[in-house]
Amino acid sequence: MPLELDSDDGALRLFSVASRIEGPADVTLDSLHLETFLPADDDSRARLRSRRQWE
């Protein structure tokens, strides 16, 4: 699913990847849903990298 956010540096274009863990051995992880947002283009990737505080 595409997502576009306005930032001080310009638009950030992201897409999401969703996954679900089924049937783990640990009951606390049962039906765990994970969603990750990744940069959709090179400009967004560069803007996000420039905001990193660690390297």
Stockholm file with secondary structure:
# STOCKHOLM 1.0

chainA/1-55         MPLELDSDDGALRLFSVASRIEGPADVTLDSLHLETFLPADDDSRARLRSRRQWE
#=GR chainA/1-55 SS CEEEEEETTEEEEEEEEEEEECSCSSGGGTTEEEEEEEESSHHHHHHHHHHCSCC
#=GC SS_cons        CEEEEEETTEEEEEEEEEEEECSCSSGGGTTEEEEEEEESSHHHHHHHHHHCSCC
//
